[in-house]
C-alpha cells in the first residue's frame, strides 16, 4: 500500500521512503526486544552500534550530533 501511495503521489524517492519505513518498524521491534540496549540491538541486527545510531538519527529518533 505504501508503494502504491508513493507512486500515486509521484514521489521521486520511493526506494528511500520504503526503506525508511521498513527500518522504522524493524528498529523499533528489535530495540523493544533488547529493552532499549543499542549494543544488543545492533548485534541482533548484524550491524555496528554506530550504524544503528546513524539509522536512528536519520529517522529522527536520535538528536543530530551537532545539536545540543
N, C-alpha and C positions, 0 to 999 in steps of 0.2 A: 504494500500500500504506500509506503514511504517513497519508493522509487517512482511509482505511478504519479504521485502528487508532485514530486520534484520535476518530473518530465512535463506534466501539465503546466507547471509554473515556468517552464523553460529555463530551469536552473542550469548554470554553466559549471556547477561543481557537484554533480550527482554523486560521483565516486567518493569525494571527500565527505560530503554530508552523510551518506550512508555509513561510511567508515566511522565517523564520529558518533553516530547513533549506536552502532554496534559496540564501539569502545565504551560508551557511557553505560550500556547495560552490563557488559561483561565486567568492567572495572568495579561497578557498584556491587555486583554479586560476589566477586572474589574478595573485595575489601570487607564486605559484611561477613563472609565466611572466615576471613582472617582476623575478625574483630578489630579492623582498622589498622592492623600491623602491616605497614607498607613493605617491609622486607619480606615477610612471609607471603604477602600477596604477589610480590614480584617473582618469588620462587615458584608459586603455583602457576603463574602466567608464563614462566620461562623467559622472563626479561629482567634487565637490571633494575634496581631501585631507581636509578637516575632516569631511565626510560619511562618507568611508571609515573614518576613525578612530572616528567615532561608531558606525558599524555594527560594527566590530571590538570596540569596548568593550561594546556591547550583547550581543554573542555571547560575551563573556568572554575574548576573545583579546588584549585590552589591559587594563592595570590602570585602574581608575577614576581620574579626575583628582584626586580628593580623597585617594587612598591614597598613602602614602609608601613 
